[in-house]
Amino acid sequence: MEAPFVTPQEDTAEEAIEAIRDELEIFDDWMERYQYIIEMGRKLPPFPKEWCDDAHRVPGCQSQVWLEEKEEDGKLYFAGLSDAAIVCGLVALLLRVYSGRSREEIQATDPKFLRDLGLVQALSTNRGNGVEAMARAIRSVAASAVA
């Protein structure tokens, strides 16, 4: 899959969640984890400016977040961007888990992993709600009928 869509690093969403858990546990405190998450966001493939519009905007996020999806060979691939550095990192984290997976795997991957990793609790209420809104938007695309 070519840019701007994210290709999975791990074979399954569950493996991606475990890898993220292991990576976050390396750091002693949340400030270091935030820096790591921000770095993840900086590594996202370039997102086309023409997709930074209301049609691609994810509702329920304090910051502006845009997502686009593409289906290929029975898998959904996502591209994303935010106007806030930490949120861009959260987009990258979610796309690492969900992009390049089948609709069934996306729907079967409950976003409770965000709470299990301590991410929702470590963020402000608005940011926590926003990352959960992003996960809902991705899972909603997977639940929609194939076009």
N, C-alpha and C positions, 0 to 999 in steps of 0.2 A: 504494500500500500504506500502510495506516495504522499508527501506533505500536501496539505496541512493535517492529514488524518494520522492519528496515533496508532502505531503498530505495537501489539503487546510484547513485553519483554519476557513474560512468563507464559507457560502453556495454559493455565487456567486462572480464573478470577481468584479462586481460593489461594493459589500459589502467589499471586500478586499481593494479596492481603498479608500473607505470612512474610513475604519479603519486605514489605513496607513496615510491618511490625518489628522485624529484626533490625532494619535500618534505623528506625526511630529509637529503639532501645539502646543504641550505641551512645546516644547523647544523654548527658546528665540532667539537663533541665529543658524547659519549654522554649526558652529563648534560642537555644541551640537548635532545637527541633524546628522552630519557626524559620530559622535561617536555612535549614536543609530543605524545608518545604518551598520556600521562596526560590531556592536554586532549582528545584524541580520545575517550577513554573518558567524559569528563564530558559529551560531546555525544550519547551514545547515547540513544535514546528510552527513556522510563521502562519498566522491566521489572516486570510484575505480581508483587507479593509472593507471591501464591499459587503462582507457578511456582518459587519458591526452596525447592524440596523435592528429595528424593532421586531422584524420577522424572526431573527435569530436570538433575540434577547430572552434570557431565562427569568421568568417572573419569580418574585419572592426573595431576590437577592438585594442586599443593601448596595453593594457595588454593582457595576454593570458587568454582566456575564453573557457571553454569546456562545452558542453551540451550533454545530452543523453535523449531520450524519450522512453516511453513505453505506449502502448495503452492497456487499460483494461476496460471492461464493458462500451465501448463507450466513454471513457474519456482518454485524454492524460495526462500522468504524466511526469514530467521533473526532472532531476538531473543536477546539475551544480556546477562549481567551477571556481575560478580565482586565479591567482598568486599574485594579489594585494588585500589588505584588503578592501579598499573602494569598489572596483569592486565586490568583493565577496558579500558584502552587497547589492549591486545593483542587483546582480544575485538573492539573496534571496528575495529581494523585488519583482522582476519580477516573480519569481516562486510562490510567495504567491498569486499573481494575476492570473497567467495563469495555473499553474499546477493543475491537477485534474478536468479540465473543458472539456466540449465537444469541438469538432473542431469548431462547429458553434459559441459557446460562445467566444472562443479564437479569432476567426476572427471578431466577432462583437465588441470586446473590443479594441478600437483604442488606440495605445500607446500615444496619446496626453495627457493622464493623467500624463505622466512624465513631460510634460511642465506645465500642470495645477498645479501640486504640487510644481513647481519651481525647480525641480531636475536638468533638463537639463541646465537651466540658472545658477544654483549655482555651476555646475561642470566646469572644464576646457573644452575647445572646444572638445579636443580629447576624454575625458571621456564622455561628452554629446553625441557625435557621437557614441561612443562605446555602451552606454546603449540603444540607439535607434537601433543599429545594432543587439543587443541581442533580443530586442522585435521583430524586423523583422524576425530574424531566427526562433523564437518560432512560430510566425504567419505563416511563410512559411511552417513549419512542419504541422501545422493545415490545411493549404490550399492544401497540397499534397494529392494525391490519396491514399486511404487506401491500404496498402501493402498486 
